[in-house]
Amino acid sequence: MVVLSEVDKDLTTKFYKTMVKIRTFEKNIERLSLEGEIPGFVHLYIGEEAIATGVCANLTKKDYIESTHRGHGHTIAKGADINRMMAEIFGRETGFCKGKGGSMHIADFSIGMLGANGVVGGGYNLAVGAALAIKYQGRKDVSVVFFGDGASNRGTFHEAANFASIFKLPVIFVCENNKWASTTPYRTTTSVENIADRAVGYNMPGVIVDGNDVFKVYKVAQEAIERARHGGGPTLIEAKTYRIKGHFVGDPEKYRTKEEVQEQFEKNDPIKNFKKEALDKGLMTREEMDEINEKTQKSLVEAIKFAKDSPFPDPSELYEDLYV
Amino acid sequence: MRKISFSEATREAMEEEMSKDDKIFVMGEDIARQGGIFGQFRGLPQKFGFERVKDTPISETAIIGTAIGAALAGMRPVADMHFADFMGVAMDEFFNQMAKIRYMFGGQCKLPLVVRAPDGLSIQGAAQHSQSIEAWFMHIPGLKVVIPSNPADAKGLLKAALRDDNPVIYFENKMLYPQKGPVPEGEYITEIGKAKVVREGKDVTLVSYSIKMQQALEVADILAKEGIDVEVIDLITISPIDKETILNSVKKTNRFAVLHEAVKQGGVGAELSAIVAEEALDYLDAPIVRIGAPFTPIPFSPTLENNYRINTEDVANKIRGMF
């Protein structure tokens, strides 16, 4: 259990800002997608905000993250500009990837965000490789890979975990166990109750944390990251959460009841719980929170305007960037 | 000129480039303590240490995936695949990650890495240790694919690959390793993306690459005695294709044949033939000839493997049939 006084006020405010930014971003994306304004598939991070926020609060721009198809939250938490993210999701030339990636392929190399990945479980080995580079270069930075419970059944997880462990690489495996692998419930496809149990097989610490509590996630990640920075090798963190939204926007969600989702959200909404705790402990005031909410919504209006005002890439851009 | 083996030539390329650029490291199965199963890395760990010449677990997915990650983070990795046949294990890393990362992220990053892949028939290696799979990779935008046929190009091409800022798949035929050939002293590279006319001729263009270049030249000798003057082109780079060299030759000779050890169906020869048909059909005086392996897995038993192999007389006959 984390004692709140260990987390200072600035950090508390930062947590709130980041989580609200992610939530507001995603709610706008959901609306725009349903309204047909955004082409392609989008996967929302709503309900899982505490994980990216708590983990990335421990990182600098020199540290790396590898993200997933459900990657907007990681990208925002790592510090990416939401205007350029929005433009990318709208397929515009001002997007991070000049409109070539879209929602599932956002990257911002300038802040160590090495990319979302459309292939489930595609990021592990890339993150481990970045950690290998860090080691060769004698740096104290770390590499973090986010993944879901479903992705932990990919062979890539097991090869990456073994590889990271034998070479003691500075990589943190952050499993966001949101109980759903696309449309399939967790325990019907996964051999263990806790993904963290799999760490034993790779001789690394495996830690379970309440993924809906940003303070706890922060603390657990801090310990793992500090260990990695000082040559202690990899850690597997399992953050337990719940996927509030469908697999993608527009998912009819026939595989679960509305009541189940509602119950989970009421009990475990990371932002609601955070608010209560921060207000109770006097770490933030309601006015401060309201101000943040308002500013964030404004910044989203601006981001959407920026995206919509941006031109689509010139058709000739199709042939650019294939080779250096 | 001095003669060294194909294997030594690749080792020289690695040694020279690793001495100049400390971002280069190499990893793979059995490459450090053993020096590579074909001895192609022997001596490198002693010179550069067991960190820069790194034995990995038997995890092809991790080898390729971590090479990509390390390249993104500023290194210039070389990944050895043990046998080209095992590339299939890491196929997602090749075609969904390596080939696309630069493009789908809008050119934000470079991906300087080399994958070394020993391929081809050896002595009864059978179905899973003998294949030539270069055609798979020419179907993937974003990769460069090279395949030397002799020690001099083995060195020059590997050096070029190690300096390239794009991912390069470097196929090296297992049976070529011990073969010696002239290799210049001093600094040179073999340009990626450029085919070479290695024997000039006026009657028919025969394009080949890798170990089959030897058979192509042998056939050219045989046919020369019969009055057929064969122009032999070493393709050297599978992707991007040097269309110009091939089309220029076809426009001169008016006949086109292609020879490779890989399966004929869907092979490199199919693509080259299509290019010739699309862009130089009017120049052709005879139907295109494609020579490749039968559409079967590679069998074990010597009698079966021999029947699978493309023999010189068959190649000569097919080209004779063009006249």
Interface residues (C-beta under 8 A of the other chain):
Chain A: Y64 E66 G95 F96 C97 K98 G99 K100 G101 H105 A107 D108 F109 L114 G115 N117 G118 V119 G122 Y124 N125 L126 A127 V128 G129 A130 A131 L132 A133 I134 Y136 Q137 S143 G155 T156 E159 A160 N162 F163 I166 E320 D321 L322 Y323 V324
Chain B: F25 E51 T56 P57 S59 T61 A62 I64 G65 T66 A67 I68 G69 A70 A71 L72 A73 G74 M75 P77 D92 E93 N96 Q97 I101 R102 Y103 M104 F105 G106 G107 Q108 C109 K110 P141 G142 K144 D164 D165 N166 P240
